[in-house]
């Protein structure tokens, strides 16, 4: 499994991390109630400032290893891409299988939305 982080996404992440410190992780957030189609959460990016035992696996990426929850790896395809669309001011997560999340949020340690 490999995560390609595009240049626009790298620049956006650098701008966010200049304001908010932390180690970047791909994090699956469960949503209370879920969706009608059986989806019970969504992927976001999280900036961790302290260790998190849920992040017990990593994905290789163009910016180094990215921590992730091992039980969520099955939700991702072999080739995943994180991109930034300036026109929508949005980070987008997609794969060979299609769109994963068209508005990836960036959260802090306490799940507060930073972007």
Secondary structure, 3 states (H helix, E strand, C coil): CEEEECHHHHHHHHHHHHHCCCEEEEEEEECCCCCCCCCCEEEEEEEECCCCCCCCEEEEECCCCEEECHHHHHHCCCEEEEEEECCCCEEEEEECCEEEEEEECEECCCCCECC
